Amino acid sequence: PMLDGTLARNFLDSGAVTRLARRDRETAALIGVLRREGLWPPLVPSVVVVESVTGRPGPDANTNRLLKTCDILTDLSEETARRAASLRHRAKHGSAVDAVVVALAEPGGNVLTGDPTDIGALAEHARDVRVATV
């Protein structure tokens, strides 16, 4: 599906963080397109950072470089946590972190993902959340 870069909030899951942290021409071109389409900087819930880094500076260098260009969301309200739990229960797919990303994207947000199966299953139960694979 096409993403709406003009009005929607745009979120990355850990698969998208991993994909977009690559240092190659294809990834640079993709980020360039996302910027031109108004989809950058994306929002990254801090729980996604847990799945995206190891805590070791060397192996995490590219991921940390990418995360510096994103807006990190550090607050997770009880309301959002409960909504994520509901989505996860209804979808019977996805991790708790995936469910948080989708819940935060409600309503009207975009989730850029490396795992369209789990995120898509969660988004089917969400209010107006679009999913795109990167």
Contacts in CASP RR format, 6 or more apart in sequence:
PFRMAT RR
TARGET T0000
AUTHOR 0000-0000-0000
METHOD contacts of the structure
MODEL  1
PMLDGTLARNFLDSGAVTRLARRDRETAALIGVLRREGLWPPLVPSVVVV
ESVTGRPGPDANTNRLLKTCDILTDLSEETARRAASLRHRAKHGSAVDAV
VVALAEPGGNVLTGDPTDIGALAEHARDVRVATV
1 130 0 8 1.000
1 131 0 8 1.000
1 132 0 8 1.000
2 130 0 8 1.000
3 10 0 8 1.000
3 37 0 8 1.000
3 39 0 8 1.000
3 110 0 8 1.000
3 112 0 8 1.000
3 130 0 8 1.000
3 132 0 8 1.000
4 108 0 8 1.000
4 109 0 8 1.000
4 110 0 8 1.000
4 130 0 8 1.000
5 37 0 8 1.000
5 38 0 8 1.000
5 39 0 8 1.000
5 110 0 8 1.000
6 38 0 8 1.000
8 108 0 8 1.000
8 109 0 8 1.000
8 110 0 8 1.000
8 130 0 8 1.000
9 43 0 8 1.000
9 105 0 8 1.000
9 108 0 8 1.000
9 109 0 8 1.000
9 110 0 8 1.000
10 34 0 8 1.000
10 39 0 8 1.000
10 40 0 8 1.000
10 42 0 8 1.000
10 43 0 8 1.000
10 109 0 8 1.000
10 110 0 8 1.000
10 111 0 8 1.000
10 112 0 8 1.000
11 42 0 8 1.000
11 43 0 8 1.000
11 44 0 8 1.000
11 45 0 8 1.000
11 101 0 8 1.000
11 104 0 8 1.000
11 105 0 8 1.000
11 109 0 8 1.000
11 110 0 8 1.000
11 111 0 8 1.000
11 112 0 8 1.000
12 20 0 8 1.000
12 42 0 8 1.000
12 43 0 8 1.000
12 44 0 8 1.000
12 48 0 8 1.000
12 70 0 8 1.000
12 101 0 8 1.000
12 111 0 8 1.000
12 112 0 8 1.000
12 113 0 8 1.000
13 48 0 8 1.000
13 97 0 8 1.000
13 98 0 8 1.000
13 101 0 8 1.000
13 111 0 8 1.000
13 112 0 8 1.000
13 113 0 8 1.000
13 114 0 8 1.000
13 115 0 8 1.000
13 119 0 8 1.000
14 48 0 8 1.000
14 51 0 8 1.000
14 52 0 8 1.000
14 97 0 8 1.000
15 51 0 8 1.000
15 52 0 8 1.000
15 113 0 8 1.000
15 114 0 8 1.000
15 115 0 8 1.000
16 42 0 8 1.000
16 112 0 8 1.000
16 113 0 8 1.000
16 114 0 8 1.000
16 134 0 8 1.000
17 44 0 8 1.000
17 48 0 8 1.000
17 52 0 8 1.000
17 63 0 8 1.000
17 66 0 8 1.000
17 67 0 8 1.000
18 52 0 8 1.000
18 63 0 8 1.000
18 114 0 8 1.000
19 27 0 8 1.000
19 114 0 8 1.000
19 134 0 8 1.000
20 27 0 8 1.000
20 30 0 8 1.000
20 31 0 8 1.000
20 66 0 8 1.000
20 112 0 8 1.000
20 134 0 8 1.000
21 27 0 8 1.000
21 52 0 8 1.000
21 62 0 8 1.000
21 63 0 8 1.000
21 65 0 8 1.000
21 66 0 8 1.000
22 62 0 8 1.000
23 62 0 8 1.000
30 134 0 8 1.000
31 40 0 8 1.000
32 40 0 8 1.000
34 40 0 8 1.000
34 42 0 8 1.000
34 112 0 8 1.000
39 110 0 8 1.000
39 112 0 8 1.000
40 69 0 8 1.000
41 69 0 8 1.000
41 70 0 8 1.000
41 71 0 8 1.000
42 70 0 8 1.000
42 71 0 8 1.000
42 112 0 8 1.000
43 70 0 8 1.000
43 71 0 8 1.000
43 72 0 8 1.000
43 73 0 8 1.000
43 104 0 8 1.000
44 67 0 8 1.000
44 70 0 8 1.000
44 71 0 8 1.000
44 72 0 8 1.000
44 73 0 8 1.000
45 72 0 8 1.000
45 73 0 8 1.000
45 76 0 8 1.000
45 97 0 8 1.000
45 100 0 8 1.000
45 101 0 8 1.000
45 104 0 8 1.000
46 72 0 8 1.000
46 73 0 8 1.000
46 74 0 8 1.000
46 76 0 8 1.000
47 76 0 8 1.000
47 96 0 8 1.000
47 97 0 8 1.000
47 100 0 8 1.000
48 97 0 8 1.000
48 101 0 8 1.000
49 67 0 8 1.000
49 72 0 8 1.000
50 97 0 8 1.000
51 95 0 8 1.000
51 97 0 8 1.000
52 63 0 8 1.000
52 67 0 8 1.000
53 60 0 8 1.000
53 63 0 8 1.000
53 64 0 8 1.000
53 67 0 8 1.000
54 60 0 8 1.000
57 64 0 8 1.000
73 104 0 8 1.000
76 100 0 8 1.000
80 100 0 8 1.000
80 103 0 8 1.000
80 104 0 8 1.000
81 100 0 8 1.000
81 103 0 8 1.000
83 103 0 8 1.000
83 106 0 8 1.000
84 96 0 8 1.000
84 99 0 8 1.000
84 100 0 8 1.000
84 102 0 8 1.000
84 103 0 8 1.000
85 96 0 8 1.000
85 99 0 8 1.000
86 125 0 8 1.000
87 99 0 8 1.000
87 102 0 8 1.000
87 103 0 8 1.000
87 122 0 8 1.000
87 125 0 8 1.000
87 126 0 8 1.000
88 94 0 8 1.000
88 95 0 8 1.000
88 96 0 8 1.000
88 98 0 8 1.000
88 99 0 8 1.000
88 122 0 8 1.000
90 125 0 8 1.000
91 99 0 8 1.000
91 121 0 8 1.000
91 122 0 8 1.000
91 124 0 8 1.000
91 125 0 8 1.000
92 121 0 8 1.000
93 117 0 8 1.000
93 118 0 8 1.000
93 120 0 8 1.000
93 121 0 8 1.000
93 122 0 8 1.000
94 118 0 8 1.000
94 119 0 8 1.000
94 121 0 8 1.000
94 122 0 8 1.000
95 118 0 8 1.000
98 115 0 8 1.000
98 118 0 8 1.000
98 119 0 8 1.000
98 122 0 8 1.000
99 122 0 8 1.000
101 111 0 8 1.000
101 119 0 8 1.000
102 111 0 8 1.000
102 119 0 8 1.000
102 122 0 8 1.000
102 123 0 8 1.000
102 126 0 8 1.000
102 129 0 8 1.000
103 126 0 8 1.000
105 111 0 8 1.000
105 123 0 8 1.000
105 126 0 8 1.000
105 129 0 8 1.000
106 126 0 8 1.000
106 127 0 8 1.000
106 128 0 8 1.000
106 129 0 8 1.000
107 126 0 8 1.000
107 127 0 8 1.000
107 128 0 8 1.000
107 129 0 8 1.000
108 127 0 8 1.000
108 128 0 8 1.000
108 129 0 8 1.000
108 130 0 8 1.000
109 128 0 8 1.000
109 129 0 8 1.000
109 130 0 8 1.000
110 129 0 8 1.000
110 130 0 8 1.000
110 131 0 8 1.000
110 132 0 8 1.000
111 119 0 8 1.000
111 123 0 8 1.000
111 129 0 8 1.000
111 130 0 8 1.000
111 131 0 8 1.000
111 132 0 8 1.000
112 132 0 8 1.000
112 133 0 8 1.000
112 134 0 8 1.000
113 119 0 8 1.000
113 120 0 8 1.000
113 131 0 8 1.000
113 132 0 8 1.000
113 133 0 8 1.000
113 134 0 8 1.000
114 133 0 8 1.000
114 134 0 8 1.000
116 131 0 8 1.000
116 133 0 8 1.000
119 131 0 8 1.000
120 131 0 8 1.000
123 129 0 8 1.000
123 130 0 8 1.000
123 131 0 8 1.000
END
